[in-house]
Amino acid sequence: MKRKNYAVTESAEADLRIIVEYYSLHSMAYVNKLKHLFRDCFRRVCRQPNAGKPRDELSPGLRSLVVDSKFIVCFRREGNTTNIVRVIHGARNITSAFFNPPADEPE
């Protein structure tokens, strides 16, 4: 069986950096737990690209999955690759503006 891949967009990388920076001020143990949970989530959506909730109202083809009851991992399947589009704290007001890529980042 061919292994499926995931790619983390620049926006999602920036989200993850902010999350790690914030929580590292409080608990490195929690940061390490989050890193494992996010990695497991990314692998899961590669194996199960229809996992989570469809979020077409935010962006066509977008799906989301909740991690640790706090974070929303937004992803989109394109061919054999699952693109991790954003990782957003669930308390935020998530709108389609989160998914309009910057001019230098492909959709």
C-alpha positions as CSV (number, residue, x, y, z in Angstrom):
1,M,0.0,0.0,0.0
2,K,1.3,3.4,-0.9
3,R,2.0,5.7,2.0
4,K,0.0,8.9,2.0
5,N,1.7,12.2,2.8
6,Y,0.8,15.4,4.5
7,A,2.2,18.9,4.0
8,V,2.0,21.7,6.5
9,T,1.4,25.1,4.9
10,E,3.2,28.3,6.0
11,S,0.1,29.5,7.7
12,A,-0.3,26.3,9.7
13,E,3.5,26.4,10.6
14,A,3.0,29.9,11.9
15,D,0.0,28.8,13.9
16,L,1.9,26.0,15.4
17,R,4.9,28.3,16.3
18,I,2.5,30.7,18.1
19,I,0.9,27.8,20.0
20,V,4.2,26.4,21.1
21,E,5.6,29.8,22.1
22,Y,2.5,30.6,24.2
23,Y,2.2,27.2,26.0
24,S,6.0,26.9,26.5
25,L,5.7,29.8,29.0
26,H,3.3,27.6,31.1
27,S,4.2,23.9,30.6
28,M,6.8,22.2,28.4
29,A,5.1,18.9,29.3
30,Y,1.9,20.2,27.7
31,V,3.8,21.5,24.7
32,N,5.3,18.0,24.2
33,K,1.9,16.4,24.6
34,L,0.5,18.8,21.9
35,K,3.3,18.1,19.5
36,H,2.4,14.4,19.7
37,L,-1.3,15.0,19.4
38,F,-0.9,17.2,16.4
39,R,1.5,14.7,14.7
40,D,-1.0,11.9,15.4
41,C,-3.8,14.1,14.0
42,F,-1.8,14.8,10.8
43,R,-1.1,11.1,10.3
44,R,-4.8,10.3,11.0
45,V,-6.1,12.6,8.3
46,C,-3.7,11.1,5.8
47,R,-5.1,7.6,6.5
48,Q,-8.7,8.9,6.8
49,P,-9.1,12.0,4.5
50,N,-12.8,12.1,5.2
51,A,-12.3,12.3,9.0
52,G,-13.6,15.3,10.8
53,K,-16.2,17.8,9.7
54,P,-16.7,19.3,6.2
55,R,-16.1,23.1,6.3
56,D,-17.1,24.1,2.8
57,E,-18.7,27.2,4.3
58,L,-15.1,28.4,5.1
59,S,-13.3,27.2,2.0
60,P,-14.2,24.6,-0.7
61,G,-12.9,21.1,0.2
62,L,-11.8,22.1,3.7
63,R,-12.3,19.7,6.6
64,S,-11.6,20.1,10.3
65,L,-10.8,17.9,13.3
66,V,-10.6,18.9,16.9
67,V,-7.4,18.2,18.9
68,D,-7.3,18.2,22.7
69,S,-10.7,19.8,22.9
70,K,-9.0,23.2,22.2
71,F,-7.5,23.3,18.7
72,I,-9.1,22.9,15.3
73,V,-6.9,21.4,12.6
74,C,-8.1,22.4,9.2
75,F,-7.0,20.4,6.2
76,R,-7.7,19.7,2.6
77,R,-7.0,16.6,0.5
78,E,-5.3,17.3,-2.8
79,G,-4.4,14.2,-4.8
80,N,-2.3,11.9,-2.5
81,T,-1.3,14.7,-0.2
82,T,-3.3,16.1,2.8
83,N,-2.5,19.8,3.2
84,I,-2.7,21.0,6.8
85,V,-4.0,24.5,6.2
86,R,-4.4,26.0,9.6
87,V,-4.2,25.1,13.3
88,I,-6.6,27.4,15.2
89,H,-7.6,27.7,18.8
90,G,-11.3,26.8,19.1
91,A,-12.1,30.0,21.0
92,R,-11.4,32.1,18.0
93,N,-14.1,33.3,15.7
94,I,-13.2,31.3,12.6
95,T,-14.2,32.9,9.3
96,S,-13.3,32.3,5.6
97,A,-10.7,35.1,6.0
98,F,-8.5,32.6,7.8
99,F,-8.3,30.6,4.5
100,N,-7.6,33.3,2.0
101,P,-3.9,32.5,1.2
102,P,-1.3,35.3,1.2
103,A,-0.2,36.4,-2.2
104,D,3.1,34.3,-1.9
105,E,1.4,31.1,-0.8
106,P,-0.4,28.8,-3.3
107,E,-4.0,27.7,-2.5
